Amino acid sequence: MGLYVRKRVALGRGTHVNISKTGASVSKRVGRVTFSSRGRLSVRVLPGLTFRTKL
């Protein structure tokens, strides 16, 4: 089991800067889909269930 330390700062509607131990990234949410500057795509399928993949 890993330990995650993250900080998320909102920049505007659906846009965030995510700061973690490994660096910073930007994410943009459009509806149920979130795109990350690190090349990840997340789709919220149901509340509490998310599909995440690398682009």
N, CA, C and O atoms as a Maestro MAE file, in Angstrom:
{
 s_m_m2io_version
 :::
 2.0.0
}

f_m_ct {
 s_m_title
 :::
 protein
 m_atom[220] {
  # First column is atom index #
  i_m_mmod_type
  r_m_x_coord
  r_m_y_coord
  r_m_z_coord
  i_m_residue_number
  s_m_chain_name
  s_m_pdb_residue_name
  s_m_pdb_atom_name
  i_m_atomic_number
  :::
  1 25 0.851 -1.171 0.000 1 A "MET " " N  " 7
  2 3 0.000 0.000 0.000 1 A "MET " " CA " 6
  3 2 0.896 1.233 0.000 1 A "MET " " C  " 6
  4 15 1.788 1.359 0.839 1 A "MET " " O  " 8
  5 25 0.657 2.141 -0.943 2 A "GLY " " N  " 7
  6 3 1.472 3.341 -1.054 2 A "GLY " " CA " 6
  7 2 0.846 4.528 -0.349 2 A "GLY " " C  " 6
  8 15 -0.362 4.567 -0.114 2 A "GLY " " O  " 8
  9 25 1.678 5.480 -0.020 3 A "LEU " " N  " 7
  10 3 1.222 6.712 0.614 3 A "LEU " " CA " 6
  11 2 1.295 7.833 -0.410 3 A "LEU " " C  " 6
  12 15 2.347 8.055 -1.010 3 A "LEU " " O  " 8
  13 25 0.194 8.540 -0.617 4 A "TYR " " N  " 7
  14 3 0.124 9.625 -1.588 4 A "TYR " " CA " 6
  15 2 -0.029 10.954 -0.871 4 A "TYR " " C  " 6
  16 15 -0.856 11.098 0.029 4 A "TYR " " O  " 8
  17 25 0.781 11.927 -1.283 5 A "VAL " " N  " 7
  18 3 0.669 13.286 -0.761 5 A "VAL " " CA " 6
  19 2 0.474 14.197 -1.964 5 A "VAL " " C  " 6
  20 15 1.364 14.322 -2.805 5 A "VAL " " O  " 8
  21 25 -0.699 14.836 -2.045 6 A "ARG " " N  " 7
  22 3 -1.001 15.685 -3.195 6 A "ARG " " CA " 6
  23 2 -1.656 16.975 -2.734 6 A "ARG " " C  " 6
  24 15 -2.297 17.024 -1.684 6 A "ARG " " O  " 8
  25 25 -1.485 18.003 -3.524 7 A "LYS " " N  " 7
  26 3 -2.154 19.284 -3.315 7 A "LYS " " CA " 6
  27 2 -2.732 19.691 -4.654 7 A "LYS " " C  " 6
  28 15 -2.055 19.609 -5.678 7 A "LYS " " O  " 8
  29 25 -3.975 20.129 -4.650 8 A "ARG " " N  " 7
  30 3 -4.664 20.496 -5.885 8 A "ARG " " CA " 6
  31 2 -5.161 21.925 -5.754 8 A "ARG " " C  " 6
  32 15 -5.877 22.262 -4.811 8 A "ARG " " O  " 8
  33 25 -4.773 22.770 -6.717 9 A "VAL " " N  " 7
  34 3 -5.139 24.181 -6.705 9 A "VAL " " CA " 6
  35 2 -5.972 24.476 -7.948 9 A "VAL " " C  " 6
  36 15 -5.545 24.199 -9.069 9 A "VAL " " O  " 8
  37 25 -7.162 25.040 -7.744 10 A "ALA " " N  " 7
  38 3 -8.044 25.366 -8.864 10 A "ALA " " CA " 6
  39 2 -7.577 26.641 -9.549 10 A "ALA " " C  " 6
  40 15 -7.269 27.635 -8.891 10 A "ALA " " O  " 8
  41 25 -7.528 26.602 -10.893 11 A "LEU " " N  " 7
  42 3 -7.157 27.774 -11.681 11 A "LEU " " CA " 6
  43 2 -8.366 28.428 -12.319 11 A "LEU " " C  " 6
  44 15 -8.353 29.622 -12.620 11 A "LEU " " O  " 8
  45 25 -9.382 27.663 -12.516 12 A "GLY " " N  " 7
  46 3 -10.597 28.156 -13.162 12 A "GLY " " CA " 6
  47 2 -11.574 27.017 -13.291 12 A "GLY " " C  " 6
  48 15 -11.417 25.980 -12.647 12 A "GLY " " O  " 8
  49 25 -12.560 27.198 -14.098 13 A "ARG " " N  " 7
  50 3 -13.605 26.193 -14.255 13 A "ARG " " CA " 6
  51 2 -13.053 24.909 -14.888 13 A "ARG " " C  " 6
  52 15 -12.767 24.877 -16.085 13 A "ARG " " O  " 8
  53 25 -12.907 23.864 -14.088 14 A "GLY " " N  " 7
  54 3 -12.450 22.573 -14.584 14 A "GLY " " CA " 6
  55 2 -10.959 22.448 -14.793 14 A "GLY " " C  " 6
  56 15 -10.506 21.412 -15.281 14 A "GLY " " O  " 8
  57 25 -10.169 23.458 -14.446 15 A "THR " " N  " 7
  58 3 -8.721 23.426 -14.630 15 A "THR " " CA " 6
  59 2 -8.037 23.474 -13.267 15 A "THR " " C  " 6
  60 15 -8.365 24.310 -12.425 15 A "THR " " O  " 8
  61 25 -7.074 22.561 -13.060 16 A "HIS " " N  " 7
  62 3 -6.375 22.477 -11.781 16 A "HIS " " CA " 6
  63 2 -4.880 22.281 -11.994 16 A "HIS " " C  " 6
  64 15 -4.448 21.735 -13.009 16 A "HIS " " O  " 8
  65 25 -4.102 22.736 -11.018 17 A "VAL " " N  " 7
  66 3 -2.685 22.409 -10.937 17 A "VAL " " CA " 6
  67 2 -2.558 21.400 -9.811 17 A "VAL " " C  " 6
  68 15 -3.002 21.650 -8.690 17 A "VAL " " O  " 8
  69 25 -1.953 20.266 -10.107 18 A "ASN " " N  " 7
  70 3 -1.775 19.195 -9.139 18 A "ASN " " CA " 6
  71 2 -0.307 19.144 -8.745 18 A "ASN " " C  " 6
  72 15 0.562 18.986 -9.602 18 A "ASN " " O  " 8
  73 25 -0.026 19.276 -7.461 19 A "ILE " " N  " 7
  74 3 1.345 19.270 -6.961 19 A "ILE " " CA " 6
  75 2 1.529 18.023 -6.105 19 A "ILE " " C  " 6
  76 15 0.789 17.794 -5.149 19 A "ILE " " O  " 8
  77 25 2.531 17.218 -6.467 20 A "SER " " N  " 7
  78 3 2.786 15.986 -5.731 20 A "SER " " CA " 6
  79 2 4.276 15.840 -5.471 20 A "SER " " C  " 6
  80 15 5.074 16.712 -5.817 20 A "SER " " O  " 8
  81 25 4.632 14.732 -4.861 21 A "LYS " " N  " 7
  82 3 6.024 14.451 -4.550 21 A "LYS " " CA " 6
  83 2 6.878 14.361 -5.811 21 A "LYS " " C  " 6
  84 15 8.065 14.683 -5.777 21 A "LYS " " O  " 8
  85 25 6.288 13.929 -6.920 22 A "THR " " N  " 7
  86 3 7.039 13.737 -8.161 22 A "THR " " CA " 6
  87 2 7.008 14.940 -9.087 22 A "THR " " C  " 6
  88 15 7.608 14.893 -10.161 22 A "THR " " O  " 8
  89 25 6.326 16.020 -8.707 23 A "GLY " " N  " 7
  90 3 6.295 17.221 -9.540 23 A "GLY " " CA " 6
  91 2 4.905 17.794 -9.677 23 A "GLY " " C  " 6
  92 15 3.990 17.425 -8.941 23 A "GLY " " O  " 8
  93 25 4.754 18.706 -10.631 24 A "ALA " " N  " 7
  94 3 3.471 19.381 -10.845 24 A "ALA " " CA " 6
  95 2 2.920 19.030 -12.223 24 A "ALA " " C  " 6
  96 15 3.674 18.765 -13.159 24 A "ALA " " O  " 8
  97 25 1.600 19.033 -12.329 25 A "SER " " N  " 7
  98 3 0.939 18.803 -13.608 25 A "SER " " CA " 6
  99 2 -0.341 19.625 -13.655 25 A "SER " " C  " 6
  100 15 -0.822 20.115 -12.634 25 A "SER " " O  " 8
  101 25 -0.876 19.765 -14.852 26 A "VAL " " N  " 7
  102 3 -2.121 20.506 -15.055 26 A "VAL " " CA " 6
  103 2 -3.165 19.524 -15.558 26 A "VAL " " C  " 6
  104 15 -2.860 18.662 -16.383 26 A "VAL " " O  " 8
  105 25 -4.389 19.645 -15.072 27 A "SER " " N  " 7
  106 3 -5.469 18.794 -15.557 27 A "SER " " CA " 6
  107 2 -6.671 19.642 -15.944 27 A "SER " " C  " 6
  108 15 -6.931 20.692 -15.356 27 A "SER " " O  " 8
  109 25 -7.396 19.161 -16.947 28 A "LYS " " N  " 7
  110 3 -8.584 19.853 -17.449 28 A "LYS " " CA " 6
  111 2 -9.726 18.850 -17.498 28 A "LYS " " C  " 6
  112 15 -9.606 17.788 -18.108 28 A "LYS " " O  " 8
  113 25 -10.842 19.197 -16.849 29 A "ARG " " N  " 7
  114 3 -12.010 18.322 -16.822 29 A "ARG " " CA " 6
  115 2 -13.082 18.861 -17.756 29 A "ARG " " C  " 6
  116 15 -13.416 20.045 -17.727 29 A "ARG " " O  " 8
  117 25 -13.614 17.969 -18.585 30 A "VAL " " N  " 7
  118 3 -14.713 18.304 -19.494 30 A "VAL " " CA " 6
  119 2 -15.774 17.226 -19.299 30 A "VAL " " C  " 6
  120 15 -15.611 16.106 -19.783 30 A "VAL " " O  " 8
  121 25 -16.847 17.545 -18.603 31 A "GLY " " N  " 7
  122 3 -17.883 16.555 -18.307 31 A "GLY " " CA " 6
  123 2 -17.340 15.470 -17.403 31 A "GLY " " C  " 6
  124 15 -16.849 15.752 -16.310 31 A "GLY " " O  " 8
  125 25 -17.426 14.225 -17.856 32 A "ARG " " N  " 7
  126 3 -16.931 13.088 -17.074 32 A "ARG " " CA " 6
  127 2 -15.482 12.726 -17.397 32 A "ARG " " C  " 6
  128 15 -14.933 11.797 -16.805 32 A "ARG " " O  " 8
  129 25 -14.860 13.445 -18.322 33 A "VAL " " N  " 7
  130 3 -13.514 13.116 -18.800 33 A "VAL " " CA " 6
  131 2 -12.507 14.140 -18.291 33 A "VAL " " C  " 6
  132 15 -12.757 15.345 -18.343 33 A "VAL " " O  " 8
  133 25 -11.361 13.657 -17.795 34 A "THR " " N  " 7
  134 3 -10.283 14.521 -17.328 34 A "THR " " CA " 6
  135 2 -9.019 14.210 -18.123 34 A "THR " " C  " 6
  136 15 -8.618 13.053 -18.240 34 A "THR " " O  " 8
  137 25 -8.397 15.253 -18.666 35 A "PHE " " N  " 7
  138 3 -7.144 15.134 -19.408 35 A "PHE " " CA " 6
  139 2 -6.025 15.707 -18.554 35 A "PHE " " C  " 6
  140 15 -6.186 16.772 -17.958 35 A "PHE " " O  " 8
  141 25 -4.888 15.013 -18.488 36 A "SER " " N  " 7
  142 3 -3.748 15.446 -17.694 36 A "SER " " CA " 6
  143 2 -2.578 15.803 -18.596 36 A "SER " " C  " 6
  144 15 -2.408 15.218 -19.665 36 A "SER " " O  " 8
  145 25 -1.766 16.771 -18.159 37 A "SER " " N  " 7
  146 3 -0.580 17.150 -18.929 37 A "SER " " CA " 6
  147 2 0.478 16.050 -18.910 37 A "SER " " C  " 6
  148 15 1.437 16.107 -19.679 37 A "SER " " O  " 8
  149 25 0.317 15.055 -18.048 38 A "ARG " " N  " 7
  150 3 1.244 13.923 -18.000 38 A "ARG " " CA " 6
  151 2 0.817 12.788 -18.922 38 A "ARG " " C  " 6
  152 15 1.387 11.697 -18.882 38 A "ARG " " O  " 8
  153 25 -0.187 13.050 -19.751 39 A "GLY " " N  " 7
  154 3 -0.607 12.057 -20.726 39 A "GLY " " CA " 6
  155 2 -1.563 11.014 -20.185 39 A "GLY " " C  " 6
  156 15 -1.568 9.881 -20.667 39 A "GLY " " O  " 8
  157 25 -2.363 11.359 -19.211 40 A "ARG " " N  " 7
  158 3 -3.351 10.432 -18.665 40 A "ARG " " CA " 6
  159 2 -4.759 10.894 -19.001 40 A "ARG " " C  " 6
  160 15 -5.028 12.090 -19.116 40 A "ARG " " O  " 8
  161 25 -5.636 9.938 -19.155 41 A "LEU " " N  " 7
  162 3 -7.042 10.191 -19.439 41 A "LEU " " CA " 6
  163 2 -7.856 9.444 -18.390 41 A "LEU " " C  " 6
  164 15 -7.668 8.243 -18.200 41 A "LEU " " O  " 8
  165 25 -8.750 10.139 -17.714 42 A "SER " " N  " 7
  166 3 -9.623 9.531 -16.715 42 A "SER " " CA " 6
  167 2 -11.067 9.754 -17.118 42 A "SER " " C  " 6
  168 15 -11.451 10.855 -17.513 42 A "SER " " O  " 8
  169 25 -11.867 8.696 -17.015 43 A "VAL " " N  " 7
  170 3 -13.293 8.780 -17.316 43 A "VAL " " CA " 6
  171 2 -14.052 8.323 -16.081 43 A "VAL " " C  " 6
  172 15 -13.868 7.200 -15.611 43 A "VAL " " O  " 8
  173 25 -14.903 9.195 -15.557 44 A "ARG " " N  " 7
  174 3 -15.717 8.856 -14.392 44 A "ARG " " CA " 6
  175 2 -16.918 8.056 -14.880 44 A "ARG " " C  " 6
  176 15 -17.833 8.611 -15.489 44 A "ARG " " O  " 8
  177 25 -16.914 6.749 -14.613 45 A "VAL " " N  " 7
  178 3 -17.963 5.853 -15.082 45 A "VAL " " CA " 6
  179 2 -19.201 5.974 -14.193 45 A "VAL " " C  " 6
  180 15 -20.305 6.206 -14.684 45 A "VAL " " O  " 8
  181 25 -19.012 5.817 -12.906 46 A "LEU " " N  " 7
  182 3 -20.049 5.942 -11.882 46 A "LEU " " CA " 6
  183 2 -19.436 6.672 -10.694 46 A "LEU " " C  " 6
  184 15 -18.212 6.773 -10.612 46 A "LEU " " O  " 8
  185 25 -20.239 7.179 -9.778 47 A "PRO " " N  " 7
  186 3 -19.650 7.766 -8.569 47 A "PRO " " CA " 6
  187 2 -18.785 6.726 -7.845 47 A "PRO " " C  " 6
  188 15 -19.269 5.654 -7.482 47 A "PRO " " O  " 8
  189 25 -17.526 7.046 -7.643 48 A "GLY " " N  " 7
  190 3 -16.601 6.134 -6.984 48 A "GLY " " CA " 6
  191 2 -15.907 5.154 -7.915 48 A "GLY " " C  " 6
  192 15 -15.075 4.372 -7.453 48 A "GLY " " O  " 8
  193 25 -16.215 5.163 -9.209 49 A "LEU " " N  " 7
  194 3 -15.604 4.248 -10.170 49 A "LEU " " CA " 6
  195 2 -15.052 5.050 -11.339 49 A "LEU " " C  " 6
  196 15 -15.804 5.690 -12.074 49 A "LEU " " O  " 8
  197 25 -13.724 5.011 -11.508 50 A "THR " " N  " 7
  198 3 -13.053 5.786 -12.551 50 A "THR " " CA " 6
  199 2 -12.169 4.869 -13.380 50 A "THR " " C  " 6
  200 15 -11.453 4.029 -12.834 50 A "THR " " O  " 8
  201 25 -12.217 5.028 -14.699 51 A "PHE " " N  " 7
  202 3 -11.330 4.319 -15.615 51 A "PHE " " CA " 6
  203 2 -10.205 5.273 -15.978 51 A "PHE " " C  " 6
  204 15 -10.458 6.386 -16.438 51 A "PHE " " O  " 8
  205 25 -8.957 4.843 -15.773 52 A "ARG " " N  " 7
  206 3 -7.812 5.701 -16.059 52 A "ARG " " CA " 6
  207 2 -6.825 4.949 -16.943 52 A "ARG " " C  " 6
  208 15 -6.528 3.777 -16.712 52 A "ARG " " O  " 8
  209 25 -6.319 5.652 -17.970 53 A "THR " " N  " 7
  210 3 -5.363 5.038 -18.884 53 A "THR " " CA " 6
  211 2 -4.337 6.071 -19.325 53 A "THR " " C  " 6
  212 15 -4.553 7.278 -19.209 53 A "THR " " O  " 8
  213 25 -3.219 5.573 -19.831 54 A "LYS " " N  " 7
  214 3 -2.176 6.440 -20.366 54 A "LYS " " CA " 6
  215 2 -2.413 6.621 -21.853 54 A "LYS " " C  " 6
  216 15 -2.700 5.655 -22.560 54 A "LYS " " O  " 8
  217 25 -2.295 7.851 -22.333 55 A "LEU " " N  " 7
  218 3 -2.502 8.114 -23.762 55 A "LEU " " CA " 6
  219 2 -1.248 7.837 -24.552 55 A "LEU " " C  " 6
  220 15 -1.238 8.004 -25.772 55 A "LEU " " O  " 8
  :::
 }
 m_bond[219] {
  # First column is bond index #
  i_m_from
  i_m_to
  i_m_order
  :::
  1 1 2 1
  2 2 3 1
  3 3 4 2
  4 3 5 1
  5 5 6 1
  6 6 7 1
  7 7 8 2
  8 7 9 1
  9 9 10 1
  10 10 11 1
  11 11 12 2
  12 11 13 1
  13 13 14 1
  14 14 15 1
  15 15 16 2
  16 15 17 1
  17 17 18 1
  18 18 19 1
  19 19 20 2
  20 19 21 1
  21 21 22 1
  22 22 23 1
  23 23 24 2
  24 23 25 1
  25 25 26 1
  26 26 27 1
  27 27 28 2
  28 27 29 1
  29 29 30 1
  30 30 31 1
  31 31 32 2
  32 31 33 1
  33 33 34 1
  34 34 35 1
  35 35 36 2
  36 35 37 1
  37 37 38 1
  38 38 39 1
  39 39 40 2
  40 39 41 1
  41 41 42 1
  42 42 43 1
  43 43 44 2
  44 43 45 1
  45 45 46 1
  46 46 47 1
  47 47 48 2
  48 47 49 1
  49 49 50 1
  50 50 51 1
  51 51 52 2
  52 51 53 1
  53 53 54 1
  54 54 55 1
  55 55 56 2
  56 55 57 1
  57 57 58 1
  58 58 59 1
  59 59 60 2
  60 59 61 1
  61 61 62 1
  62 62 63 1
  63 63 64 2
  64 63 65 1
  65 65 66 1
  66 66 67 1
  67 67 68 2
  68 67 69 1
  69 69 70 1
  70 70 71 1
  71 71 72 2
  72 71 73 1
  73 73 74 1
  74 74 75 1
  75 75 76 2
  76 75 77 1
  77 77 78 1
  78 78 79 1
  79 79 80 2
  80 79 81 1
  81 81 82 1
  82 82 83 1
  83 83 84 2
  84 83 85 1
  85 85 86 1
  86 86 87 1
  87 87 88 2
  88 87 89 1
  89 89 90 1
  90 90 91 1
  91 91 92 2
  92 91 93 1
  93 93 94 1
  94 94 95 1
  95 95 96 2
  96 95 97 1
  97 97 98 1
  98 98 99 1
  99 99 100 2
  100 99 101 1
  101 101 102 1
  102 102 103 1
  103 103 104 2
  104 103 105 1
  105 105 106 1
  106 106 107 1
  107 107 108 2
  108 107 109 1
  109 109 110 1
  110 110 111 1
  111 111 112 2
  112 111 113 1
  113 113 114 1
  114 114 115 1
  115 115 116 2
  116 115 117 1
  117 117 118 1
  118 118 119 1
  119 119 120 2
  120 119 121 1
  121 121 122 1
  122 122 123 1
  123 123 124 2
  124 123 125 1
  125 125 126 1
  126 126 127 1
  127 127 128 2
  128 127 129 1
  129 129 130 1
  130 130 131 1
  131 131 132 2
  132 131 133 1
  133 133 134 1
  134 134 135 1
  135 135 136 2
  136 135 137 1
  137 137 138 1
  138 138 139 1
  139 139 140 2
  140 139 141 1
  141 141 142 1
  142 142 143 1
  143 143 144 2
  144 143 145 1
  145 145 146 1
  146 146 147 1
  147 147 148 2
  148 147 149 1
  149 149 150 1
  150 150 151 1
  151 151 152 2
  152 151 153 1
  153 153 154 1
  154 154 155 1
  155 155 156 2
  156 155 157 1
  157 157 158 1
  158 158 159 1
  159 159 160 2
  160 159 161 1
  161 161 162 1
  162 162 163 1
  163 163 164 2
  164 163 165 1
  165 165 166 1
  166 166 167 1
  167 167 168 2
  168 167 169 1
  169 169 170 1
  170 170 171 1
  171 171 172 2
  172 171 173 1
  173 173 174 1
  174 174 175 1
  175 175 176 2
  176 175 177 1
  177 177 178 1
  178 178 179 1
  179 179 180 2
  180 179 181 1
  181 181 182 1
  182 182 183 1
  183 183 184 2
  184 183 185 1
  185 185 186 1
  186 186 187 1
  187 187 188 2
  188 187 189 1
  189 189 190 1
  190 190 191 1
  191 191 192 2
  192 191 193 1
  193 193 194 1
  194 194 195 1
  195 195 196 2
  196 195 197 1
  197 197 198 1
  198 198 199 1
  199 199 200 2
  200 199 201 1
  201 201 202 1
  202 202 203 1
  203 203 204 2
  204 203 205 1
  205 205 206 1
  206 206 207 1
  207 207 208 2
  208 207 209 1
  209 209 210 1
  210 210 211 1
  211 211 212 2
  212 211 213 1
  213 213 214 1
  214 214 215 1
  215 215 216 2
  216 215 217 1
  217 217 218 1
  218 218 219 1
  219 219 220 2
  :::
 }
}
